Amino acid sequence: MNADQWQYLLVMAGCLLVVLPLECLGARVLREPGRIAAAVLPVALVFLVWDAVAVWAEVWSFNPRYTLGVSLAGIVLEEFLFFLVVPLCALLTYQSVEALTRRGRRARGDVEVHR
């Protein structure tokens, strides 16, 4: 095993490390795992099937130099994790912006708009 094989996982770990502190700013995403699953899993499933079909049709492949080599239906472990990590990072970012915007409105005395 060489250092290159860890690159994909390390990039995703870096993404998580950058956005996890946003939970402390009020994102409150990690406190609702059911909502995370409902938001992430259906879309991840669609794209994983898409990837599996593309790999099967030899339209798409994963370079073994940059993955650990663990796979299921031609999809490497890192790709499964990608479809969980990236949406989680997006949810944390979006929710923290929402929370900070709400705080800013309250601090200015603006009326809160509920959807």
Kinemage of the C-alpha trace (Angstrom):
@kinemage 1
@onewidth
@group {chain A} dominant
@subgroup {mainchain}
@vectorlist {calphas} color= white
{ca met a 1} P 0.000 0.000 0.000
{ca asn a 2} L 1.350 3.420 -0.923
{ca ala a 3} L 0.598 6.963 0.237
{ca asp a 4} L -1.288 7.794 -2.977
{ca gln a 5} L -3.960 5.238 -2.086
{ca trp a 6} L -5.015 7.392 0.873
{ca gln a 7} L -5.477 10.626 -1.106
{ca tyr a 8} L -9.210 10.284 -1.794
{ca leu a 9} L -9.962 9.482 1.847
{ca leu a 10} L -7.688 12.243 3.125
{ca val a 11} L -9.402 14.875 0.977
{ca met a 12} L -12.786 13.847 2.356
{ca ala a 13} L -11.438 13.795 5.915
{ca gly a 14} L -10.080 17.296 5.335
{ca cys a 15} L -13.483 18.465 4.118
{ca leu a 16} L -15.114 17.106 7.262
{ca leu a 17} L -12.489 18.665 9.517
{ca val a 18} L -13.092 22.054 7.937
{ca val a 19} L -16.885 21.993 8.293
{ca leu a 20} L -17.452 20.045 11.531
{ca pro a 21} L -16.775 23.136 13.661
{ca leu a 22} L -19.791 24.724 11.947
{ca glu a 23} L -21.954 22.505 14.137
{ca cys a 24} L -20.823 24.679 17.055
{ca leu a 25} L -22.000 27.806 15.218
{ca gly a 26} L -25.551 26.523 15.369
{ca ala a 27} L -25.895 24.247 12.355
{ca arg a 28} L -27.432 21.495 14.536
{ca val a 29} L -27.216 19.029 11.672
{ca leu a 30} L -25.527 16.216 13.556
{ca arg a 31} L -28.265 16.221 16.193
{ca glu a 32} L -30.773 14.912 13.647
{ca pro a 33} L -29.360 11.752 12.046
{ca gly a 34} L -32.782 10.738 10.704
{ca arg a 35} L -33.070 13.965 8.731
{ca ile a 36} L -29.505 13.568 7.457
{ca ala a 37} L -30.316 10.060 6.254
{ca ala a 38} L -33.563 11.216 4.602
{ca ala a 39} L -31.728 14.004 2.787
{ca val a 40} L -28.586 12.124 1.776
{ca leu a 41} L -29.345 8.444 1.270
{ca pro a 42} L -31.936 8.571 -1.554
{ca val a 43} L -29.712 10.810 -3.676
{ca ala a 44} L -26.605 8.785 -2.821
{ca leu a 45} L -28.398 5.612 -3.899
{ca val a 46} L -29.319 7.101 -7.285
{ca phe a 47} L -25.764 8.238 -7.960
{ca leu a 48} L -24.212 4.997 -6.721
{ca val a 49} L -26.424 3.040 -9.117
{ca trp a 50} L -25.444 5.507 -11.844
{ca asp a 51} L -21.765 4.929 -11.039
{ca ala a 52} L -22.227 1.144 -10.980
{ca val a 53} L -23.856 1.197 -14.417
{ca ala a 54} L -21.089 3.448 -15.780
{ca val a 55} L -18.394 1.141 -14.358
{ca trp a 56} L -20.173 -1.931 -15.744
{ca ala a 57} L -20.431 -0.253 -19.191
{ca glu a 58} L -16.759 0.699 -18.943
{ca val a 59} L -17.602 4.383 -19.296
{ca trp a 60} L -16.178 5.173 -15.883
{ca ser a 61} L -13.492 3.679 -13.695
{ca phe a 62} L -11.544 4.350 -10.540
{ca asn a 63} L -7.783 4.586 -10.607
{ca pro a 64} L -6.478 1.949 -8.174
{ca arg a 65} L -3.451 4.147 -7.532
{ca tyr a 66} L -5.665 6.556 -5.565
{ca thr a 67} L -8.022 4.155 -3.786
{ca leu a 68} L -7.613 1.445 -1.181
{ca gly a 69} L -9.040 -1.200 -3.513
{ca val a 70} L -12.058 -2.125 -1.395
{ca ser a 71} L -15.090 -2.201 -3.687
{ca leu a 72} L -18.646 -3.435 -4.076
{ca ala a 73} L -20.263 -3.740 -7.525
{ca gly a 74} L -17.257 -1.954 -8.994
{ca ile a 75} L -17.723 1.055 -6.710
{ca val a 76} L -14.778 1.759 -4.413
{ca leu a 77} L -15.228 2.461 -0.709
{ca glu a 78} L -14.100 6.046 -1.210
{ca glu a 79} L -16.937 6.700 -3.666
{ca phe a 80} L -19.520 5.408 -1.183
{ca leu a 81} L -18.058 7.737 1.429
{ca phe a 82} L -17.961 10.627 -1.058
{ca phe a 83} L -21.751 10.472 -1.415
{ca leu a 84} L -22.099 10.736 2.365
{ca val a 85} L -19.339 13.231 3.196
{ca val a 86} L -19.946 15.861 0.513
{ca pro a 87} L -23.704 16.233 1.200
{ca leu a 88} L -23.016 16.292 4.940
{ca cys a 89} L -20.493 19.098 4.407
{ca ala a 90} L -23.055 20.967 2.303
{ca leu a 91} L -25.757 20.538 4.968
{ca leu a 92} L -23.443 21.753 7.717
{ca thr a 93} L -22.445 24.783 5.673
{ca tyr a 94} L -26.002 25.668 4.670
{ca gln a 95} L -27.419 25.245 8.165
{ca ser a 96} L -24.643 27.277 9.773
{ca val a 97} L -25.254 30.142 7.313
{ca glu a 98} L -28.972 29.932 8.160
{ca ala a 99} L -28.235 30.009 11.903
{ca leu a 100} L -25.826 32.936 11.611
{ca thr a 101} L -28.281 34.857 9.429
{ca arg a 102} L -31.058 34.290 11.968
{ca arg a 103} L -28.785 35.519 14.767
{ca gly a 104} L -27.885 38.602 12.755
{ca arg a 105} L -31.547 39.432 12.150
{ca arg a 106} L -32.361 39.038 15.830
{ca ala a 107} L -29.404 41.211 16.836
{ca arg a 108} L -30.634 43.969 14.502
{ca gly a 109} L -34.204 43.538 15.709
{ca asp a 110} L -35.480 42.432 12.311
{ca val a 111} L -38.668 40.408 12.205
{ca glu a 112} L -38.065 36.696 11.732
{ca val a 113} L -39.715 35.280 8.626
{ca his a 114} L -40.969 31.710 8.996
{ca arg a 115} L -41.400 29.443 5.990
